[in-house]
Amino acid sequence: MTVDPITELYYDPYDLDIDDDPYPVWRRMRTDEPLYFNDKYNFYALSRYEDVARALPDWQTYRSGRGTTADILFSGIEVPPGILLFEDPPLHDLHRRLLSRVFTPRRMLAVEHLVRGFCSRALDPLRDSDGFDFVTDIGAIMPMRTIGYLLGIPEEGQQQIRDVSDKNIAVDSAGADISPTIFQDAMAVFAEYIEWRAAHPSDDLMTDLLTAEVEEADGTRRRLERTEVLAYTAMIAGAGNETTARLIGFMGQLLGEYPDQRRELVVEPSLIASAVEETLRYEPPSPVQGRCVARDVELYGHIVTEGSHMLLLNGSANRDETRFTDPDRYDIHRKEGHLSFGQGLHFCLGSALARLEARVAFEEVFKRWSDWEVDYDTAARAHTCSVRGWARLPVNVR
């Protein structure tokens, strides 16, 4: 969308037109109101790189424990333990150490072969067709298969889990109508798998969670409760599916719009990893991070009081003119870093897996097709409070 500079500056995470193209609004926020306040939903927002980069690791001031997505944060719903994204120290540190032991280097080394196989299974039947869909044919399939394998969920149950996740995070222009039982509903779908796995242990993440021990603050050790295992599993499954699917969709779109850069990748596949990083900067799948302000803080001459809601716009920070050269230009050779995986203690635990999946996906695409054009007439956006991206991105191949 375009923003008339004469009109009042307005940013709303539930406005679907803004969500389709938030960058003009965010540009005005960085210039005119770097500390923005929305009185309709009663939240503040920071949009400049320096502010967002400083706030993301500052958990003493900006807390995650009441939710990090606008819908959860604004609703006031109580967040159960075990959802790492919605936790603060010391509980966050205890749980992150546990998950770091689950996401071991050994597993990540084994994943690339699996991801490549899942991509081939998805793409080979489409070789002789006139086109394919970057989201429905690969972005929504391969990450789901990968995380399902790692968790130990059979393929026949994986689509149901994705459907539940999509339903829970979808919003419309009226705002998110959050069910008070959203977390229980998300976890319930895994209950049967977890009980079966408890009786039939295997080499997977679910078994690791069932057998893992955590050390409490007093030094005692205990096994995870079932509700904690459910929360961990639901979080891993949701995060492992949704953001990577949107990343692959955005990359398919951008390489369709920038054919010269796409052709460079065909000739030199080693540049694909760099293209993944630039896609993450240019169109981050998770561009807004919600926080609750834990203590009064002065920003731009204004006191933001304890208990206020703050949105940290890492998607805006990634386009900050004071940090990036020509930030609205997509450039696979760019060396500047980004904030798409966060900063500090909440840096995305699955970042290595997401990068690997996107890289392998496009290595496999380029083995089959080198030229495509996006069919925007039949493409469709996905609208959620946690991620941005395409629900469908069909392309015509040549």
Secondary structure as UniProt FT lines:
FT   TURN            5..6
FT   TURN            13..14
FT   HELIX           16..20
FT   HELIX           23..32
FT   STRAND          35..38
FT   TURN            39..42
FT   STRAND          43..46
FT   HELIX           49..55
FT   TURN            56..57
FT   TURN            59..61
FT   STRAND          62..63
FT   TURN            65..66
FT   HELIX           70..75
FT   TURN            81..82
FT   HELIX           84..86
FT   TURN            89..90
FT   HELIX           91..102
FT   HELIX           105..123
FT   HELIX           124..126
FT   TURN            127..128
FT   STRAND          131..133
FT   HELIX           134..139
FT   TURN            140..141
FT   HELIX           142..151
FT   HELIX           155..169
FT   TURN            173..174
FT   TURN            180..181
FT   HELIX           182..188
FT   TURN            189..190
FT   HELIX           191..199
FT   HELIX           205..211
FT   STRAND          213..215
FT   TURN            217..218
FT   STRAND          221..223
FT   HELIX           226..257
FT   HELIX           259..267
FT   HELIX           269..271
FT   HELIX           272..282
FT   STRAND          289..293
FT   STRAND          297..299
FT   TURN            300..301
FT   STRAND          302..304
FT   TURN            306..307
FT   STRAND          309..312
FT   HELIX           314..317
FT   TURN            318..319
FT   TURN            321..323
FT   TURN            327..328
FT   TURN            332..333
FT   TURN            340..341
FT   HELIX           344..346
FT   TURN            349..350
FT   HELIX           351..368
FT   STRAND          372..374
FT   TURN            376..378
FT   STRAND          380..384
FT   STRAND          388..392
FT   STRAND          394..397
//
